[in-house]
Amino acid sequence: MAAISFRVLMSVALVLAIVSRNVEAQSAAAPAPSPTSDGTSIDQGIAYILMLVALVLTYLIHPLDASSFYTF
């Protein structure tokens, strides 16, 4: 009886091993194509940097410009 259950167990294990490999092989999806940059994101990044520089310069120059009116 033990020999029969061992053979059944080994048969089931073999079938599961074969099936699990087939399932893994079929579940692999094709890799997605890499995104291509059309330059829009680069242009937007440069625009943000230029706006930040303009904002900083505005706040640096504005106090100097406003203080000259109060000195006289």
C-alpha positions as CSV (number, residue, x, y, z in Angstrom):
1,M,0.0,0.0,0.0
2,A,2.8,2.4,0.8
3,A,4.5,1.6,-2.5
4,I,1.3,2.5,-4.4
5,S,0.8,5.8,-2.6
6,F,4.4,6.6,-3.2
7,R,4.0,6.0,-6.9
8,V,0.8,8.1,-7.0
9,L,2.6,10.9,-5.1
10,M,5.5,10.8,-7.5
11,S,3.2,10.8,-10.5
12,V,1.2,13.7,-9.2
13,A,4.5,15.6,-8.4
14,L,5.7,15.0,-11.9
15,V,2.5,16.2,-13.5
16,L,2.5,19.3,-11.4
17,A,6.1,20.0,-12.2
18,I,5.4,19.8,-15.9
19,V,2.2,21.9,-15.7
20,S,3.9,24.5,-13.6
21,R,6.7,25.0,-16.1
22,N,4.2,25.4,-18.9
23,V,2.1,27.9,-16.9
24,E,5.2,30.0,-16.2
25,A,6.4,29.9,-19.8
26,Q,3.0,31.1,-21.1
27,S,2.4,33.8,-18.5
28,A,5.5,35.8,-19.5
29,A,4.3,38.9,-21.4
30,A,6.3,40.6,-24.1
31,P,8.3,43.5,-22.8
32,A,6.8,46.9,-23.4
33,P,8.5,49.1,-25.9
34,S,10.8,51.7,-24.4
35,P,9.3,55.2,-24.3
36,T,10.7,57.6,-26.8
37,S,11.2,61.2,-26.0
38,D,10.0,63.7,-28.7
39,G,11.7,66.5,-27.0
40,T,8.6,67.9,-25.3
41,S,9.6,66.9,-21.8
42,I,13.1,68.4,-22.4
43,D,11.6,71.7,-23.6
44,Q,9.2,71.8,-20.7
45,G,12.1,71.2,-18.2
46,I,14.1,74.1,-19.7
47,A,11.0,76.3,-19.6
48,Y,10.5,75.5,-15.9
49,I,14.2,76.3,-15.1
50,L,13.9,79.6,-17.0
51,M,10.8,80.6,-15.2
52,L,12.4,79.8,-11.9
53,V,15.4,81.9,-12.8
54,A,13.1,84.8,-13.8
55,L,11.2,84.5,-10.5
56,V,14.4,84.5,-8.4
57,L,15.8,87.5,-10.3
58,T,12.5,89.3,-9.9
59,Y,12.5,88.9,-6.1
60,L,16.2,89.7,-5.9
61,I,16.0,92.9,-8.0
62,H,12.6,94.1,-6.7
63,P,13.8,94.9,-3.1
64,L,16.8,96.8,-4.5
65,D,14.6,98.8,-6.8
66,A,12.0,99.6,-4.1
67,S,14.5,100.7,-1.6
68,S,15.9,103.4,-3.8
69,F,12.5,105.3,-3.6
70,Y,12.6,105.5,0.1
71,T,16.2,106.9,0.4
72,F,15.3,110.3,-0.9
